[in-house]
Amino acid sequence: MERTLSIIKPDGVAKNVIGDVIRRFETKGIKIAAMKMLQLTKTQAQGFYAVHKERPFFNSLTDFMTSGPIVVMVLEGEDVIAENRELMGATNFKDAKEGTIRKDYATDIEKNVVHGSDAPETAAFEIKYFFNDLEIQKR
């Protein structure tokens, strides 16, 4: 059983698509092991996206991620990292397949509604960033 982190970004929360995103996970058999809504501070966003610190989009990304509440979730299932990434679609919504979250709801490459871990190591770091062991359901 694999775990990954999923974030519904501020634009997704503002568009009221939280329920639809969750429905897509559940329809695919993905379990939600933990979930909460929160608002990141600039420092928290910078810590989470530290891997991108030297990239030109770092400041705009961290500004965007602090612009409103987010929903963070621990997803669980067989090959859930790949499953989640398939459901999200390509980072650039213009390249995303029809029926993916980003194709359906994103408005630009940054305001693309969702984030998902890209590898087991990334997932482990990202999950620990937002959740402690007591908050994650054991199955």
Residue, then its C-alpha position, 0 to 999 in steps of 0.5 A: m500500500e502506497r501513500t502520497l500527498s495531495i493538495i487542493k490549492p487556493d484556486g481549487v478551494a475558491k472554485n468550490v471544487i473540493g468535493d469533485v476532486i475528492r469524488r474523483f479519488e474515491t471513484k478510482g478506489i483511492k482512500i483518504a487516510a488524512m485530510k485538513m484545511l489550512q492557510l499557509t504562511k509565507t514561511q511555511a510555503q517557502g519551507f514546503y517548496a524549498v526544493h524550488k528555491e532557486r527557480p524563477f517562479f518560487n516567489s510567485l508560487t509561494d505567494f499564490m499558495t498563501s493567498g487562500p486556504i488549501v486542503v491537504m490530504v494523505l491518499e492511500g492505495e496501490d500505485v497511488i502516486a501514479e494514479n493521483r498524477e494521472l487524475m491530476g493531468a499535466t502540470n501545464f493544463k493546456d497539455a493535460k488530457e481531457g477529463t483530468i482535474r487540471k484540464d477541467y479546472a486550471t486557469d494557468i500553469e501555477k493556478n492548476v488546482v492541485h498538487g501531488s507528490d511525484a515519487p515515494e521519497t517526495a511523498a514521505f517528506e510532504i506527508k510529514y510536512f503537514f501530518n503527524d502519525l496520530e493524524i493518519q488513519k491506519r488501515 
